[in-house]
């Protein structure tokens, strides 16, 4: 089947740029990523991931991490595992 259908969507420019960088690192075009998403919606008969409203604690943690607060940074996976005791 030939790929001739068009999709138009408005999205925040910053989000578009950030996602395109990730997709480029993965070696996937935006069109391929959208096609993958559509196929997963078809196969799953719904969203291919959970869509939930985060609870108060999760919202607070996400907000603080977006602000760069309460973060612990590690130089390596080994350092993280040591911190976790595993």
NORKACOR-V747227 format. One record per residue. N is the residue number from 1. SS is DSSP state (alpha for helix, beta for strand, coil for the rest). OMEGA is omega as a letter, one per 20 degrees, with the letter a starting at -180 (none if undefined). D_LAST is the distance of its C-alpha to the last C-alpha in whole Angstrom. Layout:
[[N SS OMEGA D_LAST] [N SS OMEGA D_LAST]]
This chain:
[[1 coil a 50] [2 coil a 51] [3 coil a 49] [4 coil a 51] [5 coil a 50] [6 coil r 49] [7 coil r 46] [8 coil r 47] [9 coil r 45] [10 coil a 44] [11 coil r 41] [12 coil a 40] [13 alpha a 40] [14 alpha r 37] [15 alpha r 35] [16 alpha a 37] [17 alpha a 37] [18 alpha a 33] [19 alpha r 33] [20 alpha r 35] [21 alpha r 33] [22 alpha a 30] [23 alpha r 32] [24 alpha r 34] [25 alpha r 30] [26 alpha a 30] [27 coil a 33] [28 coil r 34] [29 coil r 38] [30 alpha r 38] [31 alpha r 41] [32 alpha r 38] [33 alpha r 35] [34 alpha r 38] [35 alpha r 39] [36 alpha r 36] [37 alpha r 35] [38 alpha r 39] [39 alpha r 38] [40 alpha r 35] [41 alpha r 37] [42 alpha a 39] [43 alpha a 37] [44 alpha a 35] [45 coil a 38] [46 coil r 37] [47 coil a 34] [48 coil r 31] [49 coil r 29] [50 coil r 29] [51 coil a 31] [52 coil r 31] [53 coil a 32] [54 coil r 29] [55 coil a 29] [56 alpha a 29] [57 alpha a 26] [58 alpha r 25] [59 alpha a 28] [60 alpha r 27] [61 alpha r 24] [62 alpha r 25] [63 alpha a 28] [64 alpha r 26] [65 alpha r 24] [66 alpha r 27] [67 coil a 29] [68 coil a 26] [69 coil r 25] [70 coil r 22] [71 coil r 20] [72 coil a 17] [73 coil a 17] [74 coil r 15] [75 coil a 16] [76 coil r 14] [77 alpha a 11] [78 alpha r 9] [79 alpha r 10] [80 alpha a 9] [81 alpha r 5] [82 alpha r 6] [83 alpha r 8] [84 alpha a 6] [85 coil r 4] [86 coil none 0]]
